[in-house]
Amino acid sequence: MERRTIGAAALGVGAVGLGCMPMSWAYSSSEQHGVTSLRAVHTALDAGVSLLDTADMYGPFTNELLLGRVLKERREEAFVSTKCGLLVGDQHIVANGRPGYVHRACDASLRRLQTDTIDLYQLHRADPEVPIEETWGAMAELVTAGKVRALGFCAVGARADRRAGTGIHDGTIRQLERVQQVFPVGAVQAELSVWSREALATLLPWCETRGIGFLAAMPLGNGYLTGALTTGGGFEPDDVRARHPRFTADMMAANQPIVAGLRRVARRHGSATPGQIALAWVLAQGRHVVPVPGTKKPHWVTENACASALELTEHDLAEIGALPTARGSWD
C-alpha cells in the first residue's frame, strides 16, 4: 500500500487507515462480534493498513482492549491512534480536559492497548471549563515522557459548535491556533467525504500549509457511500444513524444521486465499487490526507484498502465534484 506521512515528524502510515469504533460502539451492537473484529484488524495489518484509530470512550474502554490483543502480537506493524477527553455516562457524554485526568487517561490507554507508546494521542473534545492550553500542555508532557509520539486534535463534532454566520470549522481553527503555540499539532481529524466537503474550504488548507496531517473521518458517509444501505431499511435503536438527520427514509432516498454518481465513475474503473471511488476521492484531496473508514468486518477492510491503488482522472474528479452534497432533515 502507498505510504503517507503525518505531521512535521513525518510519521509514516498506510494511505488508508482503519476506524475501529464500529467494532465496539455506536453501530448495530448485534453485529459486533469480537472474533470477527479481531480478524478485521489482522486483515488490515496484512494489507498495509497500519493506522488503527480508536478512543478510550469507545465501549467505553472495550475497543482499546480489543486492539490490545492484536498489538500484543503485531505492535511493530501498527500505528496506534487513540483519544482522550470524553467521559461516558449512562445517558450523557461530558468533556474532561483537566491535566491530571489527561495523564491518568493516557496511562490507562497504554495498559489496555498493551503498548509502551501511543503513536498519535488526540484530544477528543475540548473541555469548556479548562483553558485548552492547559489540556494541550498536559498532553505535551506525555510526549516529553516518551509515552506519546505526536499529538492530534479531533474536530469531528464541529457542526454542533457552529454559530450563525460562521464557518463550520472557524471555532476549530481558533483552537488550533492556540494549541499550536504550546506544542505542534501533528494531525487533525475531521469529517471529509464526497457528501460532506466542508473541510475543503478552510480546515484542510490550514493543515496543508502547516505540514499537519489530516485524518478524514467518516469518508464513506457512515456507510451510505458504499451503496450497501437499503433506503428505509431502518437501524437498530443503539445505532447512531437511527437519529442522524441524513438517515431518515426521505433523506436517504433524496441522497441517492450521490451514490449513483459514484457508481458511474466506478464503472470506468473495472471492478471498483462506489465506496472505493469515494475513498479515492478523499485520497486525491492532498498527500497529507489519510481517510479512516470505520468497519468491523474483514471483507470491508480489504475493499477499503484496495482503494489506495485507484487513480482518478481529472474527468472523474470533476464529475464527483459536481455531485450534490448530502441533504439532511435539518435542511
Backbone torsions as a table, in degrees:
resi	resn	phi	psi	omega
1	MET	NA	144.9	173.7
2	GLU	-55.0	143.6	177.9
3	ARG	-106.3	144.5	174.9
4	ARG	-130.1	164.1	-177.2
5	THR	-116.0	148.9	-179.5
6	ILE	-115.9	119.0	171.1
7	GLY	73.6	177.9	-177.7
8	ALA	-63.8	-25.5	178.7
9	ALA	-75.5	-4.4	177.7
10	ALA	52.2	53.3	177.4
11	LEU	-77.8	121.6	-174.0
12	GLY	-85.7	137.0	177.5
13	VAL	-143.0	161.4	171.0
14	GLY	-63.9	150.3	-174.4
15	ALA	-62.9	-26.8	175.9
16	VAL	-115.2	133.0	178.9
17	GLY	-101.0	-174.6	177.8
18	LEU	-129.9	116.8	173.2
19	GLY	-83.4	118.8	-172.8
20	CYS	-93.0	-5.8	-176.6
21	MET	-52.8	-44.7	-176.3
22	PRO	-60.7	-17.8	-179.9
23	MET	-69.2	-22.0	-172.9
24	SER	-139.7	-3.6	-166.7
25	TRP	-159.7	140.3	164.2
26	ALA	78.5	-19.5	-179.8
27	TYR	-123.6	136.1	170.7
28	SER	12.6	89.3	-177.1
29	SER	-63.4	-25.9	-179.6
30	SER	-66.7	-18.7	-179.8
31	GLU	-102.0	8.0	179.7
32	GLN	-92.6	107.3	-178.8
33	HIS	-124.7	125.1	-175.0
34	GLY	-57.5	-44.6	-178.1
35	VAL	-64.0	-43.8	178.7
36	THR	-63.7	-41.4	179.5
37	SER	-64.8	-40.7	177.3
38	LEU	-61.6	-40.6	177.5
39	ARG	-63.8	-36.5	179.6
40	ALA	-63.5	-41.9	179.9
41	VAL	-67.1	-43.2	177.5
42	HIS	-62.4	-40.2	178.5
43	THR	-61.8	-40.0	178.8
44	ALA	-61.4	-49.1	-178.9
45	LEU	-63.8	-38.1	177.2
46	ASP	-60.1	-33.1	-176.8
47	ALA	-88.5	0.0	-178.3
48	GLY	89.0	8.1	175.1
49	VAL	-81.7	94.7	-171.0
50	SER	-93.4	-28.4	-176.9
51	LEU	-78.6	112.8	178.3
52	LEU	-108.3	114.7	-173.3
53	ASP	-105.0	122.3	-179.6
54	THR	-139.8	-169.0	177.1
55	ALA	-163.1	152.8	179.8
56	ASP	-65.2	-26.0	-177.3
57	MET	-78.3	-14.2	-177.8
58	TYR	-73.0	108.3	-178.0
59	GLY	130.6	-65.4	-1.3
60	PRO	-73.2	155.7	172.7
61	PHE	76.2	-29.0	-172.6
62	THR	-67.3	-28.0	-179.6
63	ASN	-68.1	-42.4	176.8
64	GLU	-64.5	-39.1	178.4
65	LEU	-61.7	-40.8	178.5
66	LEU	-62.4	-47.9	180.0
67	LEU	-63.3	-35.0	179.0
68	GLY	-57.6	-32.8	178.9
69	ARG	-65.5	-33.6	177.3
70	VAL	-79.7	-43.9	-176.7
71	LEU	-63.6	-28.5	177.9
72	LYS	-58.2	-30.3	-178.7
73	GLU	-99.3	-30.7	-167.9
74	ARG	-132.9	36.8	-175.1
75	ARG	-58.5	-38.3	-174.8
76	GLU	-67.6	-18.8	-178.8
77	GLU	-90.8	-10.1	-171.1
78	ALA	-109.1	150.5	169.3
79	PHE	-112.8	111.5	-170.4
80	VAL	-95.6	121.2	175.5
81	SER	-119.2	121.1	174.5
82	THR	-134.3	174.7	-170.9
83	LYS	-136.1	157.2	173.5
84	CYS	-136.8	170.5	173.8
85	GLY	115.1	-5.8	178.7
86	LEU	-126.9	136.3	177.0
87	LEU	-113.6	137.1	-175.9
88	VAL	-105.6	124.6	173.6
89	GLY	-106.5	-171.3	-179.2
90	ASP	-62.1	-43.7	-176.5
91	GLN	-129.9	16.9	-175.4
92	HIS	-155.2	163.1	175.5
93	ILE	-129.6	130.5	-179.7
94	VAL	-126.9	151.2	178.4
95	ALA	-86.7	145.5	173.6
96	ASN	-140.1	108.9	-179.7
97	GLY	-113.6	18.5	-179.4
98	ARG	-68.5	136.3	-175.9
99	PRO	-53.7	-42.8	179.3
100	GLY	-60.5	-40.9	179.2
101	TYR	-66.1	-40.8	179.8
102	VAL	-57.2	-44.4	179.8
103	HIS	-64.6	-43.0	-179.9
104	ARG	-66.8	-39.9	-179.9
105	ALA	-63.3	-40.4	179.3
106	CYS	-63.8	-46.3	-179.8
107	ASP	-60.3	-40.3	179.8
108	ALA	-67.0	-39.6	178.2
109	SER	-64.6	-41.1	178.6
110	LEU	-59.3	-41.5	179.2
111	ARG	-65.1	-46.1	-177.9
112	ARG	-65.8	-38.1	-178.3
113	LEU	-79.7	-8.5	179.8
114	GLN	55.1	50.0	179.2
115	THR	-142.1	161.6	178.9
116	ASP	-93.5	-17.0	-174.3
117	THR	-143.2	137.0	172.2
118	ILE	-98.3	127.5	-176.9
119	ASP	-69.5	-42.6	179.8
120	LEU	-136.9	117.0	179.9
121	TYR	-108.1	117.7	-172.8
122	GLN	-107.5	143.8	170.6
123	LEU	-82.8	114.1	-174.4
124	HIS	-68.8	-46.3	174.4
125	ARG	-149.8	148.3	174.9
126	ALA	-76.1	142.0	177.7
127	ASP	-86.9	116.9	-177.6
128	PRO	-64.9	-14.5	-178.9
129	GLU	-98.2	0.5	-179.5
130	VAL	-129.1	127.3	176.1
131	PRO	-52.9	132.0	-174.1
132	ILE	-63.1	-26.7	177.3
133	GLU	-63.4	-33.4	178.9
134	GLU	-69.1	-43.6	178.6
135	THR	-62.6	-47.1	-177.8
136	TRP	-66.3	-36.0	177.1
137	GLY	-62.3	-39.0	177.0
138	ALA	-66.0	-37.9	177.3
139	MET	-66.8	-37.1	177.3
140	ALA	-63.3	-34.1	177.1
141	GLU	-62.4	-30.0	177.6
142	LEU	-68.4	-33.8	175.1
143	VAL	-66.0	-46.2	178.8
144	THR	-58.8	-36.4	-178.6
145	ALA	-78.0	-6.3	179.5
146	GLY	82.7	9.4	-179.6
147	LYS	-85.8	-20.4	-175.5
148	VAL	-137.0	142.9	179.4
149	ARG	-93.0	-37.9	-177.7
150	ALA	-151.4	159.2	-177.8
151	LEU	-111.4	143.3	178.0
152	GLY	-129.2	161.9	-176.6
153	PHE	-126.3	121.0	-177.3
154	CYS	-94.5	121.7	-177.2
155	ALA	-118.6	27.6	-175.9
156	VAL	-65.3	-29.9	-178.1
157	GLY	-89.9	19.9	-173.6
158	ALA	-61.2	-32.9	-176.8
159	ARG	-57.9	-38.0	-177.7
160	ALA	-68.9	-21.3	-176.9
161	ASP	-94.2	-0.4	-174.9
162	ARG	-70.0	134.6	175.4
163	ARG	-104.1	155.7	-179.8
164	ALA	-57.4	133.1	177.0
165	GLY	84.2	5.0	-180.0
166	THR	-120.1	159.7	175.9
167	GLY	-73.8	157.0	-174.8
168	ILE	-62.3	-28.8	-176.8
169	HIS	-109.1	9.9	-178.6
170	ASP	-59.9	-44.7	179.9
171	GLY	-64.7	-39.5	178.1
172	THR	-61.5	-44.0	-178.8
173	ILE	-65.0	-37.5	176.6
174	ARG	-61.9	-41.6	178.2
175	GLN	-66.4	-40.4	179.0
176	LEU	-62.6	-40.0	177.7
177	GLU	-60.9	-37.0	-179.6
178	ARG	-70.5	-48.4	-176.7
179	VAL	-71.2	-26.9	178.5
180	GLN	-62.1	-25.0	177.7
181	GLN	-75.5	-17.8	-177.9
182	VAL	-93.9	-47.6	-178.6
183	PHE	-160.4	143.0	-175.6
184	PRO	-59.1	139.0	173.6
185	VAL	-83.6	124.4	179.8
186	GLY	-86.7	-34.3	-177.9
187	ALA	-156.7	152.3	174.1
188	VAL	-121.4	133.4	176.7
189	GLN	-111.4	125.8	-179.7
190	ALA	-153.9	160.9	-179.9
191	GLU	-67.3	133.8	173.4
192	LEU	-154.8	123.6	177.7
193	SER	-160.6	174.0	178.3
194	VAL	-56.7	-35.1	-177.0
195	TRP	-97.8	2.0	178.3
196	SER	-145.8	92.6	-167.7
197	ARG	-111.1	15.9	-174.7
198	GLU	-56.4	-32.9	-176.8
199	ALA	-64.6	-21.0	-178.3
200	LEU	-64.9	-28.3	-172.7
201	ALA	-70.0	-48.6	-174.0
202	THR	-133.3	-43.2	-171.7
203	LEU	-68.7	-45.3	-179.8
204	LEU	-62.8	-47.2	176.7
205	PRO	-62.2	-36.5	178.7
206	TRP	-59.2	-44.1	179.3
207	CYS	-66.6	-43.3	-175.8
208	GLU	-62.4	-43.5	-178.0
209	THR	-68.8	-16.3	-179.1
210	ARG	-109.2	7.0	179.0
211	GLY	67.9	30.2	-178.3
212	ILE	-100.5	133.9	178.1
213	GLY	-68.1	153.7	179.4
214	PHE	-125.9	115.9	176.8
215	LEU	-95.9	114.1	-176.3
216	ALA	-84.0	105.7	177.6
217	ALA	-80.8	150.5	178.2
218	MET	51.3	45.5	-177.6
219	PRO	-68.3	-14.2	176.7
220	LEU	-105.4	17.3	177.0
221	GLY	59.0	47.6	-179.0
222	ASN	55.4	32.9	178.1
223	GLY	95.1	-15.4	-174.8
224	TYR	-64.0	-39.0	-173.7
225	LEU	-74.4	-6.2	174.0
226	THR	-75.0	-19.8	-176.5
227	GLY	79.0	6.6	-175.3
228	ALA	-92.2	-9.7	-178.3
229	LEU	-87.0	137.6	-179.6
230	THR	-88.8	125.8	178.7
231	THR	-60.8	124.2	179.7
232	GLY	79.4	8.1	-177.7
233	GLY	-72.3	-21.0	178.4
234	GLY	82.2	161.6	-179.7
235	PHE	-131.2	157.2	176.1
236	GLU	-64.2	151.2	-175.8
237	PRO	-57.2	-30.6	-177.8
238	ASP	-87.9	1.6	179.1
239	ASP	-83.5	127.8	-177.2
240	VAL	-58.6	-26.5	-178.4
241	ARG	-70.9	-17.7	177.8
242	ALA	-65.1	-21.4	-178.9
243	ARG	-116.8	9.1	-176.2
244	HIS	-87.0	131.4	-176.2
245	PRO	-66.3	-12.1	176.1
246	ARG	-90.9	-6.0	-173.8
247	PHE	-115.1	19.6	166.5
248	THR	-69.0	158.8	-179.5
249	ALA	-57.7	-41.8	-178.6
250	ASP	-64.5	-43.0	-176.6
251	MET	-73.7	-34.5	176.2
252	MET	-62.9	-38.7	176.8
253	ALA	-67.8	-41.0	-178.2
254	ALA	-66.1	-27.4	-177.2
255	ASN	-91.9	3.9	179.9
256	GLN	-58.4	-32.4	178.0
257	PRO	-58.2	-26.0	178.3
258	ILE	-67.6	-47.6	179.0
259	VAL	-65.5	-39.3	179.0
260	ALA	-60.6	-39.4	177.7
261	GLY	-65.1	-40.5	177.0
262	LEU	-64.6	-37.2	177.8
263	ARG	-63.6	-39.3	179.4
264	ARG	-60.9	-45.0	178.9
265	VAL	-66.1	-40.6	-178.4
266	ALA	-59.7	-36.4	-179.0
267	ARG	-62.7	-25.5	178.0
268	ARG	-80.2	-6.1	-178.9
269	HIS	-119.3	43.9	174.2
270	GLY	63.1	-117.0	-175.0
271	SER	-92.9	14.6	-179.7
272	ALA	-63.1	151.3	179.4
273	THR	-106.5	163.1	176.6
274	PRO	-56.3	-39.7	179.7
275	GLY	-63.5	-39.8	178.4
276	GLN	-65.8	-38.0	177.1
277	ILE	-64.8	-39.9	178.8
278	ALA	-62.2	-40.8	178.5
279	LEU	-70.0	-39.7	178.5
280	ALA	-61.8	-35.5	177.2
281	TRP	-64.1	-43.5	178.0
282	VAL	-61.7	-44.5	179.8
283	LEU	-60.4	-31.5	-177.9
284	ALA	-75.5	-6.5	-177.3
285	GLN	-80.6	-5.0	176.4
286	GLY	156.6	150.1	-179.2
287	ARG	-70.3	-13.4	179.2
288	HIS	-92.5	5.1	-174.6
289	VAL	-100.8	130.9	176.8
290	VAL	-127.6	109.0	176.7
291	PRO	-70.0	142.7	-178.3
292	VAL	-125.6	74.5	179.0
293	PRO	-69.3	137.8	178.9
294	GLY	-94.3	137.8	175.5
295	THR	-160.8	166.0	177.8
296	LYS	-127.4	7.2	-175.7
297	LYS	-122.7	134.7	-176.3
298	PRO	-56.8	-38.5	-176.3
299	HIS	-66.6	-32.8	175.8
300	TRP	-70.8	-37.1	176.9
301	VAL	-57.7	-47.1	-179.0
302	THR	-62.8	-44.5	179.4
303	GLU	-61.9	-44.7	-179.4
304	ASN	-63.3	-41.1	-178.9
305	ALA	-61.5	-37.5	-178.2
306	CYS	-67.4	-16.1	178.7
307	ALA	-63.6	-23.8	-177.6
308	SER	-67.3	-18.1	-179.8
309	ALA	-89.2	-7.6	-179.3
310	LEU	-79.8	137.8	175.4
311	GLU	-119.8	109.7	179.5
312	LEU	-79.3	141.3	177.1
313	THR	-82.3	169.0	175.7
314	GLU	-60.5	-35.8	177.2
315	HIS	-64.7	-43.2	177.5
316	ASP	-58.4	-48.7	-177.1
317	LEU	-63.6	-38.3	178.8
318	ALA	-66.5	-40.4	-179.9
319	GLU	-65.8	-42.6	178.5
320	ILE	-67.2	-38.7	179.5
321	GLY	-62.6	-25.2	-179.4
322	ALA	-85.6	-7.2	178.9
323	LEU	-69.0	150.8	178.8
324	PRO	-69.6	151.7	171.2
325	THR	-79.3	169.1	-172.5
326	ALA	-68.3	143.6	169.7
327	ARG	-99.0	147.0	175.5
328	GLY	-134.6	170.5	-177.7
329	SER	-69.0	-7.1	173.6
330	TRP	-79.6	-15.1	-175.2
331	ASP	-72.4	NA	NA
